[in-house]
């Protein structure tokens, strides 16, 4: 009788845990934020508009050294592009990713894209993609109306291996 009670209890706990660990079928593989469709965000910038051009540099790390110079740990990088204007749309005209040797790895857009007021867009670089190495770089070119705040760029790097977790951020530097 006692064994039957323990068996029922164990089955109940197992079924309850199984029920709550199921994924919702409406979420994408990457979570609730779908991948950016750069083509749907494309726009044309009129040369008639009085616009201010700018450029921002952002350091990113797809790897960091661990213990020695010969041991590296891969990181997942989230690059955050933020329109900090409450009223004006801004335009990103270039988002290029370079490795630690300054060689371009990829360009994220072929044509300018728009960002609505207070909108944030992310670029996620998976931990398996370690092409940037410990000295990866982004260059962003952007355009705003005169008087509109410059966009804000930052990156969050994270790794969780075993029982160890590490994370840190970098902030873009406006260079033009």
QUIFEN-V568811 format. One record per residue. N is the residue number from 1. D_LAST is the distance of its C-alpha to the last C-alpha in Angstrom with 1 decimal. Layout:
n = {N	N}
d_last = {D_LAST	D_LAST}
//
This chain:
n = {1	2	3	4	5	6	7	8	9	10	11	12	13	14	15	16	17	18	19	20	21	22	23	24	25	26	27	28	29	30	31	32	33	34	35	36	37	38	39	40	41	42	43	44	45	46	47	48	49	50	51	52	53	54	55	56	57	58	59	60	61	62	63	64	65	66	67	68	69	70	71	72	73	74	75	76	77	78	79	80	81	82	83	84	85	86	87	88	89	90	91	92	93	94	95	96	97	98	99	100	101	102	103	104	105	106	107	108	109	110	111	112	113	114	115	116	117	118	119	120	121	122	123	124	125	126	127	128	129	130	131	132	133	134	135	136	137	138	139	140	141	142	143	144	145	146	147	148	149	150	151	152	153	154	155	156	157	158	159	160	161	162	163	164	165	166	167	168	169	170	171	172	173	174	175	176}
d_last = {78.2	75.7	74.0	73.8	72.0	69.5	69.0	68.3	66.0	64.0	63.8	62.7	59.8	58.8	58.8	56.8	54.1	54.0	53.6	50.7	48.9	48.8	45.5	45.0	45.1	42.5	39.5	37.6	37.6	34.1	35.1	34.6	31.0	31.4	29.0	26.2	27.4	24.2	26.2	27.5	24.1	23.0	22.4	21.7	19.1	20.7	19.3	21.4	19.3	17.0	13.8	10.2	7.8	5.0	4.9	7.0	9.4	13.0	16.1	19.4	22.9	25.5	27.9	28.6	31.3	34.5	37.3	36.6	34.1	36.2	36.2	33.2	33.0	31.2	29.0	28.2	24.5	23.4	19.7	19.2	16.8	17.4	17.2	17.8	18.7	22.5	22.8	20.1	19.4	15.9	15.3	14.0	13.9	13.6	14.8	15.8	17.8	18.4	21.3	21.6	22.1	18.8	20.9	19.9	22.4	21.6	19.5	20.2	19.9	20.9	20.0	17.7	19.2	19.6	19.7	22.1	21.8	22.0	22.2	21.4	21.4	22.1	22.1	25.0	25.6	29.3	30.7	32.5	29.3	28.4	26.6	23.4	25.6	24.8	21.3	19.8	16.1	14.2	11.0	10.4	9.0	10.0	11.2	12.9	15.2	14.3	15.4	15.1	13.7	10.7	12.4	13.6	14.0	16.8	19.5	23.2	25.3	29.1	32.3	35.9	38.4	42.0	42.2	38.9	35.6	32.2	28.9	25.6	22.1	18.5	15.5	11.9	9.2	5.8	3.8	0.0}
//
